[in-house]
């Protein structure tokens, strides 16, 4: 089921790489709920521009669920945005602070990937089903480890916040005018309602459609960051202007790797959709980051496959490392 969008179709996975537990249940076991408790009140965003845009979006957001009081873990760019557009009763936590077990709302985790394990382990058992993960990268093995594959809410965040406190840039493109940000799971409608107050779009997707969305986001961040870092950390816009052919070839190869490694066939036009999003964040710099959570997924598929489905990805990684251009280590 999908709110405000016709969901895409995703093929059943076949021949998944066992190391990554890429079965459908572990990968994306989500159920969208049609109704969540209404909040006792909302406070407006502190940024007037964001609220003006948000009012227009709220008028077109056709969901039964509304924003609800939440726990926000992290005080960076995204955490601050969610706080500014939050509800009465929000609890904002910094490093080492514990999620209150009596809180009844979602727990938005706005931290780096490497902090996730400690946050999950410190979270009271009764609140773990309320965790909402907003990180980039392949989270499914970690979720499966803690039995959260079917209960956690996930979001693919395409809106961007350049600096803390600045208005966000929505993930709308010339090929996806409805926006690319998507969420799936128990608290997906509440998350969509909250970001709408900042003028940001967010689709609430069913399991199959979200799986497709998450792989496209993973391909985008792996391809554009790798090509840009290989050429000296140039901006996303420079990658398209100066190395479009190379990045498009890499995108198509990574799409084939998703088919090989997860049995998921992505829709035609993958490279063009990826380029369209890149034009919305053309000024962003590139860097190869969080390798275990991002590019390692494709690197392990390459090493396990009889024939490498993404040889350009492997070549850029290995030659970049050998030449001292890139720094990365594959987890053992």
C-alpha positions as CSV (number, residue, x, y, z in Angstrom):
1,X,0.0,0.0,0.0
2,X,1.2,3.5,-0.7
3,X,-0.2,6.9,0.2
4,X,-0.3,9.6,-2.5
5,X,1.6,7.5,-5.0
6,X,1.1,4.4,-7.2
7,X,3.6,1.9,-5.8
8,X,6.2,0.2,-8.1
9,X,6.5,-3.5,-8.5
10,X,9.6,-5.4,-7.4
11,X,10.5,-8.9,-8.3
12,X,10.9,-11.6,-5.7
13,X,14.6,-11.9,-4.7
14,X,16.4,-14.9,-6.1
15,X,20.0,-16.1,-5.4
16,X,20.6,-13.6,-2.6
17,X,24.1,-13.4,-1.1
18,X,23.8,-15.2,2.2
19,X,26.4,-13.1,3.9
20,X,24.2,-10.1,3.7
21,X,20.9,-11.9,4.7
22,X,19.3,-10.5,1.6
23,X,16.0,-12.4,1.9
24,X,12.9,-10.4,1.6
25,X,11.9,-10.7,5.3
26,X,15.2,-9.4,6.6
27,X,15.6,-6.8,3.9
28,X,12.4,-4.9,4.2
29,X,9.7,-6.4,6.5
30,X,7.4,-3.5,6.9
31,X,3.7,-2.9,7.4
32,X,2.1,0.5,6.8
33,X,-0.6,1.4,9.2
34,X,-3.5,3.5,8.1
35,X,-4.1,5.4,11.3
36,X,-1.9,6.7,14.2
37,X,-2.9,8.6,17.3
38,X,-3.3,12.3,16.8
39,X,-0.9,14.6,18.6
40,X,-2.1,16.8,21.4
41,X,-0.8,19.8,19.5
42,X,1.9,21.0,17.2
43,X,4.4,23.8,17.3
44,X,5.4,25.7,14.2
45,X,8.9,25.5,12.7
46,X,11.1,28.4,13.9
47,X,12.0,29.2,10.3
48,X,9.3,31.3,8.8
49,X,10.2,30.3,5.2
50,X,9.9,26.6,6.1
51,X,6.5,27.1,7.8
52,X,5.1,29.0,4.8
53,X,6.0,26.2,2.5
54,X,4.9,23.6,5.0
55,X,1.4,25.1,5.2
56,X,0.9,24.5,1.4
57,X,2.1,20.9,1.7
58,X,0.0,20.1,4.7
59,X,-3.1,21.2,2.7
60,X,-2.4,18.5,0.1
61,X,-1.2,15.7,2.5
62,X,-4.0,13.2,2.4
63,X,-3.2,10.9,5.3
64,X,-5.2,9.9,8.4
65,X,-2.1,10.1,10.5
66,X,-0.8,13.4,11.9
67,X,2.5,14.3,13.4
68,X,2.9,12.9,16.9
69,X,5.2,13.7,19.8
70,X,8.5,11.9,19.3
71,X,11.9,11.2,20.7
72,X,14.7,12.7,18.6
73,X,18.1,11.1,19.0
74,X,20.8,13.5,17.6
75,X,21.1,17.3,17.4
76,X,22.7,17.7,14.0
77,X,21.2,19.0,10.8
78,X,18.4,16.5,10.5
79,X,17.7,16.2,14.2
80,X,17.4,19.9,14.5
81,X,15.1,20.1,11.5
82,X,12.7,17.5,13.0
83,X,12.8,19.4,16.4
84,X,12.0,22.7,14.8
85,X,9.0,21.3,13.1
86,X,8.0,19.0,15.9
87,X,5.1,18.5,18.3
88,X,4.6,19.3,22.0
89,X,6.0,16.5,24.0
90,X,9.1,15.9,21.9
91,X,12.2,14.7,23.7
92,X,15.5,15.5,22.2
93,X,18.5,13.4,23.2
94,X,22.2,13.8,22.9
95,X,25.0,11.3,23.0
96,X,24.6,8.8,25.8
97,X,21.1,9.8,26.8
98,X,18.6,7.1,27.1
99,X,15.2,6.8,25.3
100,X,12.5,7.2,27.9
101,X,10.6,3.8,28.1
102,X,7.3,5.5,28.9
103,X,7.2,7.6,25.7
104,X,4.6,6.4,23.3
105,X,5.7,8.0,20.0
106,X,8.4,7.2,17.4
107,X,12.1,7.4,18.0
108,X,13.8,9.3,15.2
109,X,17.5,8.3,15.0
110,X,19.4,11.2,13.4
111,X,23.0,10.0,14.0
112,X,25.8,8.4,12.0
113,X,25.6,4.8,11.1
114,X,28.5,3.8,13.4
115,X,26.4,5.0,16.4
116,X,23.4,2.7,15.6
117,X,24.5,-0.4,17.4
118,X,25.1,1.4,20.7
119,X,21.8,3.2,20.3
120,X,19.8,0.0,19.7
121,X,21.5,-1.8,22.6
122,X,20.8,1.1,25.0
123,X,17.2,1.4,23.8
124,X,14.6,-0.1,26.2
125,X,13.1,-3.3,24.8
126,X,9.6,-1.9,24.7
127,X,10.7,1.1,22.5
128,X,12.7,-0.8,19.9
129,X,9.7,-1.4,17.7
130,X,9.3,2.4,17.6
131,X,12.8,3.1,16.2
132,X,12.9,5.1,12.9
133,X,16.2,4.9,11.0
134,X,17.0,7.8,8.7
135,X,20.6,6.8,7.7
136,X,22.0,6.1,4.2
137,X,23.4,2.7,3.5
138,X,22.7,-0.9,3.9
139,X,21.1,-1.3,7.4
140,X,19.4,-4.6,7.0
141,X,22.1,-6.9,8.4
142,X,22.2,-4.7,11.6
143,X,18.4,-4.7,11.8
144,X,18.2,-8.5,11.4
145,X,20.8,-8.9,14.1
146,X,18.6,-7.3,16.6
147,X,15.3,-8.7,15.4
148,X,14.1,-5.3,14.0
149,X,13.8,-6.2,10.3
150,X,10.0,-6.4,10.5
151,X,9.3,-3.7,13.1
152,X,11.7,-0.8,12.4
153,X,10.5,2.1,10.3
154,X,13.0,3.2,7.6
155,X,13.2,6.4,5.6
156,X,15.1,7.3,2.5
157,X,15.8,11.0,3.1
158,X,16.4,12.8,-0.2
159,X,15.8,16.3,1.2
160,X,19.1,18.0,2.1
161,X,20.2,20.4,4.8
162,X,23.4,22.1,3.9
163,X,24.0,23.7,7.3
164,X,22.3,23.3,10.7
165,X,19.4,25.6,11.0
166,X,19.1,26.4,7.2
167,X,15.9,25.6,5.3
168,X,16.1,22.2,3.7
169,X,16.2,21.5,0.0
170,X,13.5,19.1,-1.1
171,X,14.2,16.0,-3.1
172,X,12.0,16.9,-6.1
173,X,13.5,16.5,-9.5
174,X,12.5,17.1,-13.2
175,X,11.7,13.3,-13.4
176,X,10.1,13.0,-10.0
177,X,8.0,16.1,-9.3
178,X,6.3,14.5,-6.3
179,X,9.7,14.1,-4.5
180,X,11.9,11.2,-3.8
181,X,11.9,11.0,0.0
182,X,10.1,7.9,1.2
183,X,9.3,6.0,4.4
184,X,7.9,2.6,5.2
185,X,6.8,1.0,8.5
186,X,4.8,1.7,11.6
187,X,5.7,5.4,11.9
188,X,6.1,6.3,8.2
189,X,2.9,8.4,8.1
190,X,3.8,10.3,11.2
191,X,7.3,11.0,9.8
192,X,5.8,12.2,6.5
193,X,3.4,14.5,8.3
194,X,6.3,16.0,10.3
195,X,8.6,16.7,7.4
196,X,5.6,18.2,5.5
197,X,5.6,20.9,8.1
198,X,9.0,21.9,6.8
199,X,7.7,22.0,3.2
200,X,9.3,18.6,2.4
201,X,7.5,15.8,0.5
202,X,7.6,12.2,1.7
203,X,5.9,9.2,0.2
204,X,4.6,6.4,2.4
205,X,5.4,3.2,0.6
206,X,4.6,-0.5,1.0
207,X,7.4,-3.0,1.5
208,X,8.1,-3.8,-2.2
209,X,8.1,-0.2,-3.4
210,X,10.3,1.0,-0.5
211,X,12.8,-1.8,-1.2
212,X,13.2,-0.4,-4.7
213,X,13.5,3.1,-3.4
214,X,16.2,2.1,-0.9
215,X,18.3,0.4,-3.5
216,X,18.1,3.4,-5.8
217,X,19.2,5.7,-3.0
218,X,22.1,3.3,-2.2
219,X,23.2,3.3,-5.8
220,X,23.1,7.1,-6.0
221,X,25.3,7.7,-3.0
222,X,27.7,4.9,-3.9
223,X,28.1,5.9,-7.6
224,X,28.3,9.7,-7.3
225,X,30.5,9.8,-4.3
226,X,32.9,7.2,-5.7
227,X,33.3,8.9,-9.1
228,X,33.6,12.3,-7.5
229,X,36.2,11.2,-5.0
230,X,38.2,9.4,-7.7
231,X,38.5,12.8,-9.5
232,X,39.7,14.7,-6.5
233,X,36.5,15.3,-4.5
234,X,34.8,17.5,-7.0
235,X,31.2,18.6,-6.6
236,X,28.2,16.5,-7.6
237,X,27.5,19.0,-10.4
238,X,31.0,18.6,-11.7
239,X,30.6,14.9,-11.8
240,X,27.6,15.2,-14.1
241,X,29.2,17.9,-16.3
242,X,32.6,16.3,-16.6
243,X,32.2,12.6,-16.0
244,X,28.5,11.9,-16.9
245,X,29.3,8.9,-19.1
246,X,31.4,7.3,-16.5
247,X,28.9,7.8,-13.6
248,X,26.0,6.6,-15.8
249,X,27.9,3.5,-16.7
250,X,28.6,2.8,-13.1
251,X,25.0,3.4,-12.1
252,X,23.7,0.8,-14.6
253,X,26.3,-1.7,-13.4
254,X,25.3,-1.2,-9.8
255,X,21.7,-1.8,-10.9
256,X,22.7,-5.1,-12.3
257,X,24.5,-5.9,-9.1
258,X,21.3,-5.4,-7.2
259,X,19.6,-7.9,-9.4
260,X,22.4,-10.4,-8.9
261,X,22.8,-9.8,-5.1
262,X,19.2,-9.2,-4.1
263,X,17.0,-10.4,-7.0
264,X,15.5,-7.0,-7.3
265,X,14.9,-5.5,-10.8
266,X,14.9,-1.7,-10.8
267,X,12.8,0.3,-13.3
268,X,14.3,1.5,-16.6
269,X,15.8,5.0,-16.6
270,X,17.8,4.5,-13.4
271,X,20.7,6.6,-14.6
272,X,18.5,9.5,-15.7
273,X,16.7,9.5,-12.4
274,X,20.0,9.5,-10.6
275,X,21.3,12.4,-12.7
276,X,18.1,14.4,-12.1
277,X,18.5,14.2,-8.3
278,X,22.1,15.1,-8.6
279,X,21.1,18.4,-10.3
280,X,19.2,19.4,-7.1
281,X,22.3,19.0,-5.0
282,X,24.9,20.0,-7.6
283,X,26.9,22.1,-5.2
284,X,27.5,19.3,-2.7
285,X,31.1,18.0,-2.4
286,X,31.8,14.3,-2.9
287,X,33.8,11.9,-0.7
288,X,34.0,8.1,-0.1
289,X,32.5,7.7,3.3
290,X,31.1,5.0,5.5
291,X,32.4,2.3,3.3
292,X,31.1,-0.7,5.4
293,X,27.6,0.7,5.1
294,X,27.6,1.8,1.5
295,X,30.0,0.6,-1.2
296,X,31.0,-2.6,0.6
297,X,27.6,-4.0,-0.3
298,X,28.5,-4.0,-4.0
299,X,32.1,-4.9,-3.4
300,X,31.1,-8.1,-1.6
301,X,28.7,-9.0,-4.4
302,X,31.6,-8.6,-6.9
303,X,33.9,-10.8,-4.8
304,X,31.2,-13.5,-4.5
305,X,29.9,-13.5,-8.1
306,X,31.3,-15.8,-10.8
307,X,31.3,-12.8,-13.1
308,X,31.6,-9.3,-11.6
309,X,28.3,-7.4,-12.3
310,X,29.9,-4.1,-11.6
311,X,33.6,-4.2,-12.7
312,X,33.9,-0.4,-13.0
313,X,33.0,-0.1,-9.3
314,X,35.7,-2.7,-8.4
315,X,38.2,-1.0,-10.6
316,X,37.7,2.5,-9.3
317,X,37.9,1.3,-5.7
318,X,41.0,-0.9,-6.0
319,X,42.9,1.5,-8.3
320,X,42.0,4.5,-6.2
321,X,43.3,2.7,-3.1
322,X,46.4,1.5,-4.8
323,X,47.2,5.0,-6.0
324,X,46.5,6.7,-2.6
325,X,43.5,8.5,-3.9
326,X,40.9,6.6,-1.9
327,X,41.1,5.2,1.7
328,X,38.8,2.3,2.5
329,X,38.8,-1.1,4.2
330,X,36.4,-4.0,3.6
331,X,35.1,-5.5,6.8
332,X,36.2,-9.0,7.6
